[in-house]
Structure formats: structure tokens, C-alpha cells
Amino acid sequence: MFDTITFPNGLRVVGEPLDHLRSCTIGCWIKAGSMNEAPEENGLSHFIEHMVFKGTEHRTARQIAEQMDAVGGQLNAFTGKDCTCYYAKVIDEDLPLAVDVLSDLVLRPLFAADDLRREQGVILEEIAMVEDTPEDLIGDVLAEAQFTGSLKRPVLGTPELIGRYGVKDLRGYWRRHYRPENIVIAIAGKYDWDALLRLIHQYFDRFPEADVRPELGPQAFTGGRLAKEKDTEQLQICIGHRGYPLGTDELYTLSVFSNALGGGMSSRLFQRIREELGLAYSIYSFPGSYPALGTFTVYAGTSPGNAETVLHETQAQMALALQSGFTDDEFHSAKAQLKGAFLLGLESSSGRMQSIGRSLLHLNYLRTPDEVLQKIEAVSKKALHELAEQVLASPLSAAIVGKDAQKYLELIR
């Protein structure tokens, strides 16, 4: 079902053919996210993602945009805690252009000083935008509270660090991380495998020279608490527990548990707090997973006047799930929801490319859709209850953003 190869230099390529399509999505996945940064490097992964679009050895920023627009293609990128991904979606006949452009971005960026100074301002505005978007900010506050090591630091970096980075900093980090053994090229859609390999051999022909990486401290889930005062109309609340690392079978059980507790409109938290009590517009739970560890988080946004009741009811529903478990209807509905969401996510070449790219980058193996569905189906009510006991008994972390945040933080037990 998958095409895979590892080149002698360590570069990995994976493909999933979808011959009924006329398009394909191809992405370059680099193991360079905020969790790969030393304290003095925080924000460099994201900064580089911005800078490569400002110009390469072969293309100006305008030419990058115009060449993809000329064929109706889509070109974009994102940076997270565990990776950076550059990707393009094109019709099958334009795949050579997509490979050419992606290789330019990844391997031949200019990092011009004038561009760097302008982009510093753009990123500082992006950081300010997060500060003004409490639902985004709460994620950074929770990470700072619950992790040790580089996972606790924000993907965007801090204004102080971004303001003092120079070309040497960006180029040094790029040299250390944009190495062939650190990269996966993933494609899904309509493509010719042999022709694709010839393109990769042609364009991914030169990588930056290796450089010594600084030692990173240990990553751990600590269960801390943090309040951030903001003059906002709503309080943003996050309660977190330890979850499971990327690739573990327990993630399927945790996802079923999360769906039943707070994963959708039929979940207990949504029904009780939004539908029955009308205390919050948005409340949900979700698992998070990284190569080293994982998390389970409950989020709610509510007014200060409702916050105490929301906190009480949220913790009461979590305790009830732990004590009594879920009904058969809730259990089967949560599994069906998880299977449906998974399959719907694979309806596009972009979704499939993201699934196989991230999996091969961090786990070095792939699971077929049928294997994933079998893992979900294998989850039992007994396993669900045992996992709930493990997760909800783990150290509790919490973060609140808003007026009198510290006062409400003290209500979380």
C-alpha cells in the first residue's frame, strides 16, 4: 500500500498512491520544532520556516509565489513543537515543479539580512496576535506549567530572542537540523514512483554541512500550575494530565476516552456544561502526543461569573467518568466518532500525506488505515476504565488566563 525507500545518506521517502485523483500533495518533514531547540534557540525553527519563503538561490519571494500560482498549486508550511513541514498540492503533471520549489525552500534559502530584519517585525506581530487571542495563549501557558525541557517553550519564541537573532543564528540552526537523516519526503495522490525518485535525486542533491548540536535537557511532564492575568471578558481554563507518547497503542484508548468525556457535542462535558447549564460556549477535551511523552487536556472558555461552577462541574464529570465509567451507548458512540473522524481525515491527499509523513519522521514505521481501525476496534470498556484511572491519577496541571486568574486557579483540585 505504501511506497518507501531510504537513500544512502539517510533521506527517507514515502508515498501512498491514490490513482483515482488527478492531484497529489507532497511535503518535506524536518525534525526541527521547538522541542528540538536549546533555550537560546527558542523560536528558530519557526523563524526559518518564515525566512525560506523570502528567497532562495534560484527564486525570489515573488517568483516562488508566481510559479505556484501559475499552475493553480498550493504552497504552505507549518511549524510545531516536534517538526517543520513544507508542502505543496498540485495536479500530477506539475509534480516536477513542486519538487523543485520545495527543494529550493528546504536546501537553498538565502537568509538575506534585509529580509531577516523585516521578518523579525512580522514574527513579533504574530507573537502579539497570540497574546491578543486568549484561546491560543492558554496553550502556551499550559505548556509552560506542565513541562520541563524545551517542550515548555513556545513555538514562536519570545520577543526578546526574536529581536536579537541574526543571519548567523538562523544559518547555524538550519545547518544542524536540515540534514538528510532528519528529513522525510512524503507524497499522497497520483504520482509515478520511479519518476518521483528521479526528481528527488535531481533536486535534493545538496544538504548543508553538518554542525554540532547543543545538548538538550530532559523532557518531562511535571504537573505544574500557572495563572496569567489578562483584561478579557472570558476566562480560558485548561486542566491537564499525563497522556501517552506518539505511536503507543494506549493513544487509541485515550482518544476513545476523550471523545466520550469531551470530544464532541454528545460528550458528557458538552452536554452537561453547555447544553444543560448554558455556562460555556466552548468546552472540550483532547489528547496530545509527542515522541517522548503525551498529554490529556480539558479546555473551557467561560465568563468569570460562571467559572467557579464550570470548574466544579468539569471536575465532577471527570470524577464520575473515573468512578462509574461510561454506558455502552457512550462507549460505542465514542469509538464510532473516532473511526469516522479518522476516515474523513484521509479523504484528501493532504490528510494522507500528513499522516504518513509525521509517522515515518518520528516512528520510522507506518500503519495502514485498516490497521488503525483494528486498533480502535480493539479498545474495550475495561481498558478504557483502566486507562482513565492511570491518566486521571497522574499529576494534575492547570492554566488559567483572564481576570483574577490566580483566584480561580486555586479552585482546581
C-alpha positions as CSV (number, residue, x, y, z in Angstrom):
1,M,0.0,0.0,0.0
2,F,2.9,2.3,0.7
3,D,6.0,3.1,-1.4
4,T,9.1,3.6,0.7
5,I,12.8,4.0,0.3
6,T,15.8,5.2,2.4
7,F,18.6,6.8,0.4
8,P,22.2,6.0,1.3
9,N,22.5,9.5,3.0
10,G,19.6,8.7,5.3
11,L,16.9,10.7,3.4
12,R,13.6,8.8,3.7
13,V,10.8,8.9,1.1
14,V,7.3,7.5,1.5
15,G,4.3,7.6,-0.8
16,E,0.7,6.4,-0.8
17,P,-0.7,6.1,-4.4
18,L,-4.3,7.3,-4.9
19,D,-4.7,6.8,-8.6
20,H,-8.4,7.9,-8.6
21,L,-7.2,11.5,-8.0
22,R,-5.6,14.0,-10.5
23,S,-3.7,15.7,-7.8
24,C,-1.0,14.9,-5.3
25,T,0.3,16.5,-2.1
26,I,4.0,16.3,-1.4
27,G,5.6,17.5,1.8
28,C,9.1,17.8,3.3
29,W,9.1,16.9,7.0
30,I,12.0,18.1,9.1
31,K,12.7,17.1,12.7
32,A,13.0,20.7,13.7
33,G,10.4,22.1,16.1
34,S,10.5,24.0,19.3
35,M,11.2,20.8,21.3
36,N,14.5,20.4,19.3
37,E,15.7,23.9,20.3
38,A,18.1,24.8,23.1
39,P,16.9,27.7,25.4
40,E,19.0,30.2,23.5
41,E,17.5,28.9,20.2
42,N,13.8,29.1,21.0
43,G,11.8,30.2,18.0
44,L,14.4,29.5,15.4
45,S,12.5,26.6,13.8
46,H,9.6,28.8,13.1
47,F,11.8,31.8,12.1
48,I,13.5,29.7,9.5
49,E,10.1,28.5,8.2
50,H,9.2,32.2,7.5
51,M,12.6,33.1,6.1
52,V,12.9,30.4,3.4
53,F,9.9,31.9,1.6
54,K,11.7,35.3,1.4
55,G,14.0,34.0,-1.3
56,T,16.3,31.1,-2.4
57,E,19.4,30.7,-4.6
58,H,17.1,30.2,-7.6
59,R,14.0,32.2,-6.8
60,T,12.9,35.5,-5.3
61,A,9.9,35.5,-3.0
62,R,7.7,36.8,-5.9
63,Q,8.9,34.0,-8.2
64,I,8.1,31.4,-5.6
65,A,4.5,32.7,-5.3
66,E,4.0,33.3,-9.0
67,Q,5.3,29.9,-10.2
68,M,3.0,28.0,-7.9
69,D,0.0,30.3,-8.7
70,A,0.6,29.9,-12.4
71,V,-0.3,26.2,-12.2
72,G,-3.1,26.6,-9.6
73,G,-0.9,24.9,-6.9
74,Q,-1.0,25.4,-3.2
75,L,2.2,26.0,-1.3
76,N,2.4,26.4,2.5
77,A,4.3,25.4,5.7
78,F,3.8,25.0,9.4
79,T,6.0,24.6,12.5
80,G,5.0,22.8,15.6
81,K,6.7,21.5,18.7
82,D,8.0,18.4,17.0
83,C,8.6,19.3,13.4
84,T,8.5,21.7,10.5
85,C,6.7,20.8,7.3
86,Y,6.8,22.4,3.9
87,Y,4.2,21.1,1.4
88,A,2.7,21.7,-2.0
89,K,-0.5,20.4,-3.6
90,V,-0.6,20.3,-7.4
91,I,-2.1,18.3,-10.3
92,D,0.0,15.3,-11.1
93,E,1.7,16.8,-14.2
94,D,3.1,19.7,-12.1
95,L,4.8,17.5,-9.6
96,P,8.3,18.3,-11.0
97,L,7.7,22.0,-10.2
98,A,6.6,21.2,-6.7
99,V,9.7,19.1,-6.0
100,D,11.9,21.8,-7.5
101,V,10.3,24.5,-5.4
102,L,10.3,22.5,-2.2
103,S,13.9,21.5,-2.5
104,D,14.8,25.2,-3.1
105,L,13.0,26.2,0.1
106,V,14.5,23.5,2.2
107,L,18.1,23.3,0.9
108,R,18.9,26.6,-0.8
109,P,17.4,29.5,1.3
110,L,19.2,32.9,1.1
111,F,18.7,34.2,4.7
112,A,19.4,37.7,3.5
113,A,20.0,40.2,6.3
114,D,17.4,42.8,5.0
115,D,14.8,40.1,4.8
116,L,15.6,38.9,8.3
117,R,15.1,42.4,9.8
118,R,11.7,42.7,8.0
119,E,10.6,39.2,9.1
120,Q,11.5,39.9,12.7
121,G,8.8,42.5,12.7
122,V,6.3,40.1,11.2
123,I,7.0,37.4,13.8
124,L,6.8,39.9,16.6
125,E,3.4,40.8,15.3
126,E,2.5,37.1,15.3
127,I,3.6,36.8,18.9
128,A,1.5,39.9,19.8
129,M,-1.5,38.3,18.0
130,V,-1.3,35.2,20.2
131,E,-1.2,37.5,23.3
132,D,-4.4,39.0,22.0
133,T,-6.0,35.6,21.3
134,P,-6.6,34.0,24.7
135,E,-7.6,30.6,23.3
136,D,-4.2,30.4,21.6
137,L,-2.3,31.9,24.5
138,I,-3.7,29.4,27.0
139,G,-1.9,26.6,25.2
140,D,1.5,28.2,25.7
141,V,0.7,29.0,29.4
142,L,-0.3,25.3,30.0
143,A,2.9,24.1,28.3
144,E,5.0,26.3,30.5
145,A,3.2,25.0,33.5
146,Q,3.3,21.3,32.8
147,F,6.6,20.5,31.0
148,T,10.3,20.7,31.8
149,G,12.8,21.0,29.0
150,S,12.2,22.5,25.5
151,L,8.5,21.4,25.3
152,K,7.6,24.1,27.8
153,R,8.8,26.9,25.4
154,P,6.5,28.5,22.8
155,V,6.8,27.6,19.1
156,L,7.0,31.2,18.1
157,G,9.8,32.1,20.6
158,T,9.9,35.2,22.7
159,P,10.1,38.9,21.6
160,E,13.5,39.2,23.3
161,L,15.0,36.3,21.4
162,I,13.4,37.0,18.1
163,G,14.6,40.6,18.3
164,R,18.2,39.7,18.6
165,Y,18.6,36.8,16.2
166,G,20.9,37.4,13.2
167,V,21.7,35.5,10.0
168,K,24.4,33.5,11.7
169,D,21.9,32.1,14.2
170,L,19.4,31.1,11.5
171,R,22.0,29.5,9.3
172,G,23.7,27.7,12.1
173,Y,20.4,26.1,13.3
174,W,19.5,25.3,9.7
175,R,22.8,23.5,9.2
176,R,22.4,21.5,12.4
177,H,18.8,20.3,11.6
178,Y,18.2,20.3,7.9
179,R,20.2,17.1,7.4
180,P,19.1,14.2,5.2
181,E,18.7,11.8,8.1
182,N,16.4,14.4,9.7
183,I,14.1,14.7,6.7
184,V,11.2,12.7,5.3
185,I,9.6,13.4,2.0
186,A,6.0,12.2,1.9
187,I,3.6,12.1,-1.0
188,A,0.0,11.0,-1.5
189,G,-2.2,11.1,-4.6
190,K,-1.5,10.4,-8.2
191,Y,2.2,10.0,-9.0
192,D,4.8,7.8,-10.7
193,W,7.1,6.4,-8.1
194,D,10.2,5.9,-10.3
195,A,9.8,9.4,-11.8
196,L,9.4,10.9,-8.3
197,L,12.7,9.2,-7.2
198,R,14.5,10.7,-10.2
199,L,13.2,14.1,-9.3
200,I,14.3,13.8,-5.7
201,H,17.7,12.5,-6.8
202,Q,18.0,15.6,-9.1
203,Y,16.8,18.3,-6.7
204,F,17.6,17.0,-3.3
205,D,21.3,16.7,-4.2
206,R,23.0,19.0,-1.7
207,F,22.5,19.3,2.0
208,P,24.1,21.8,4.5
209,E,27.3,20.7,6.1
210,A,26.8,19.0,9.5
211,D,27.2,21.1,12.6
212,V,27.4,20.2,16.3
213,R,24.1,20.4,18.1
214,P,23.8,21.6,21.7
215,E,22.7,19.1,24.4
216,L,19.0,19.4,25.3
217,G,17.7,18.9,28.8
218,P,15.3,16.1,29.7
219,Q,11.6,16.4,28.7
220,A,9.1,15.6,31.4
221,F,5.5,16.2,32.4
222,T,5.6,17.9,35.8
223,G,2.0,18.8,36.8
224,G,2.5,22.5,37.5
225,R,0.0,25.3,37.6
226,L,0.2,28.8,36.2
227,A,-2.1,31.8,36.1
228,K,-1.8,34.7,33.7
229,E,-3.7,37.9,34.3
230,K,-5.4,39.4,31.2
231,D,-8.1,42.0,30.9
232,T,-10.5,39.8,29.0
233,E,-14.2,39.2,29.1
234,Q,-13.7,35.4,29.4
235,L,-11.5,33.1,31.4
236,Q,-9.6,30.5,29.5
237,I,-9.2,27.3,31.5
238,C,-7.1,24.2,30.8
239,I,-6.7,21.2,33.1
240,G,-4.1,18.7,32.0
241,H,-2.9,15.2,32.9
242,R,-0.1,13.0,31.6
243,G,-1.0,11.1,28.4
244,Y,0.9,8.7,26.2
245,P,3.7,9.2,23.6
246,L,3.2,9.2,19.9
247,G,3.0,5.7,18.5
248,T,1.7,3.9,21.6
249,D,-1.4,1.7,21.5
250,E,-2.7,3.5,24.6
251,L,-3.3,6.6,22.4
252,Y,-6.3,4.8,20.8
253,T,-7.8,4.1,24.2
254,L,-7.1,7.6,25.3
255,S,-8.8,9.0,22.2
256,V,-11.9,7.0,22.8
257,F,-12.0,8.2,26.5
258,S,-11.5,11.8,25.3
259,N,-14.4,11.5,22.8
260,A,-16.7,10.2,25.4
261,L,-15.8,12.8,28.0
262,G,-15.4,15.9,25.9
263,G,-14.7,15.2,22.3
264,G,-18.0,16.2,20.6
265,M,-21.4,17.6,21.0
266,S,-22.8,14.4,22.5
267,S,-20.0,14.2,25.1
268,R,-20.6,14.5,28.8
269,L,-18.8,17.8,29.2
270,F,-20.6,19.4,26.3
271,Q,-24.0,18.1,27.2
272,R,-23.7,19.0,30.9
273,I,-21.9,22.3,30.9
274,R,-23.1,23.9,27.6
275,E,-26.4,22.3,26.8
276,E,-27.9,21.7,30.3
277,L,-26.3,24.5,32.3
278,G,-25.5,27.0,29.5
279,L,-22.3,28.0,31.2
280,A,-19.8,27.9,28.4
281,Y,-19.8,28.3,24.6
282,S,-16.7,26.1,24.2
283,I,-15.7,23.1,26.2
284,Y,-13.8,20.1,25.0
285,S,-11.1,17.5,25.8
286,F,-8.2,16.2,23.6
287,P,-5.1,14.1,23.7
288,G,-1.7,15.4,22.7
289,S,1.3,13.3,21.7
290,Y,5.0,13.8,21.1
291,P,7.8,11.4,20.5
292,A,8.8,11.4,24.2
293,L,5.5,11.9,26.1
294,G,1.9,12.8,25.8
295,T,-0.9,14.8,27.5
296,F,-4.6,14.8,28.1
297,T,-6.3,18.2,28.3
298,V,-9.7,19.6,29.1
299,Y,-10.4,23.2,27.9
300,A,-13.2,25.6,28.7
301,G,-13.8,29.2,27.9
302,T,-16.3,30.9,30.2
303,S,-17.2,34.2,32.0
304,P,-15.7,34.9,35.4
305,G,-19.2,34.7,36.9
306,N,-19.6,31.1,35.7
307,A,-16.0,30.0,36.2
308,E,-16.4,28.5,39.7
309,T,-19.4,26.4,38.6
310,V,-17.7,25.3,35.4
311,L,-14.6,24.2,37.3
312,H,-16.7,22.3,39.8
313,E,-18.9,20.6,37.1
314,T,-15.8,19.8,34.9
315,Q,-14.0,18.1,37.8
316,A,-17.2,16.4,38.9
317,Q,-17.7,14.9,35.4
318,M,-14.1,13.7,35.3
319,A,-14.6,12.1,38.7
320,L,-17.8,10.4,37.6
321,A,-16.1,9.0,34.5
322,L,-13.4,7.6,36.7
323,Q,-15.8,6.1,39.3
324,S,-18.6,4.8,37.1
325,G,-17.2,4.6,33.6
326,F,-19.4,5.1,30.5
327,T,-22.5,3.5,29.3
328,D,-22.5,1.0,26.4
329,D,-24.1,3.7,24.2
330,E,-21.4,6.3,25.1
331,F,-18.6,3.8,24.6
332,H,-19.8,2.7,21.1
333,S,-20.6,6.2,20.1
334,A,-17.1,7.4,21.1
335,K,-15.5,4.6,19.1
336,A,-17.6,5.3,16.0
337,Q,-16.8,9.0,16.2
338,L,-13.1,8.3,16.3
339,K,-13.3,5.9,13.4
340,G,-15.4,8.4,11.4
341,A,-13.1,11.3,12.0
342,F,-10.0,9.2,11.1
343,L,-11.5,8.1,7.8
344,L,-12.8,11.5,6.9
345,G,-9.3,12.9,7.5
346,L,-8.0,10.5,4.9
347,E,-10.4,11.7,2.2
348,S,-7.9,14.1,0.8
349,S,-4.3,13.7,-0.4
350,S,-3.2,16.4,2.1
351,G,-4.6,14.4,5.0
352,R,-2.9,11.2,3.9
353,M,0.4,12.9,3.3
354,Q,0.4,14.4,6.8
355,S,-0.5,11.0,8.3
356,I,2.3,9.1,6.7
357,G,4.9,11.9,6.8
358,R,4.7,12.5,10.6
359,S,4.6,8.8,11.3
360,L,7.7,8.0,9.4
361,L,9.5,11.0,10.6
362,H,9.1,10.2,14.3
363,L,8.3,6.4,14.4
364,N,10.0,5.1,11.3
365,Y,7.1,2.8,10.6
366,L,3.6,3.2,9.0
367,R,0.2,1.8,9.9
368,T,-2.4,1.2,7.1
369,P,-5.9,2.6,7.6
370,D,-7.1,-0.9,8.2
371,E,-4.6,-1.4,11.0
372,V,-5.6,1.9,12.6
373,L,-9.3,0.9,12.5
374,Q,-8.4,-2.5,14.1
375,K,-6.6,-0.7,16.9
376,I,-9.6,1.4,17.6
377,E,-12.0,-1.5,17.4
378,A,-9.8,-3.4,19.9
379,V,-10.4,-0.8,22.6
380,S,-12.5,-2.4,25.4
381,K,-14.6,-0.8,28.2
382,K,-12.3,-2.5,30.7
383,A,-9.2,-1.0,29.0
384,L,-11.0,2.4,28.9
385,H,-11.6,2.4,32.7
386,E,-8.1,1.2,33.5
387,L,-6.6,4.0,31.4
388,A,-8.9,6.6,33.0
389,E,-7.5,5.5,36.4
390,Q,-3.9,5.9,35.2
391,V,-4.4,9.2,33.4
392,L,-6.6,11.0,36.0
393,A,-4.4,9.8,38.8
394,S,-1.3,11.3,37.2
395,P,-0.1,14.7,38.4
396,L,-2.6,17.5,37.5
397,S,-1.5,20.5,35.6
398,A,-3.6,23.7,35.2
399,A,-3.5,27.0,33.5
400,I,-5.9,30.0,33.5
401,V,-5.8,33.2,31.5
402,G,-8.1,36.1,32.3
403,K,-9.2,38.5,35.1
404,D,-8.4,37.2,38.6
405,A,-6.8,34.1,37.1
406,Q,-4.9,33.2,40.2
407,K,-8.1,33.2,42.3
408,Y,-9.8,30.6,40.0
409,L,-6.6,28.6,39.7
410,E,-6.8,27.8,43.4
411,L,-10.3,26.2,42.9
412,I,-8.8,23.4,40.8
413,R,-8.2,20.3,42.9
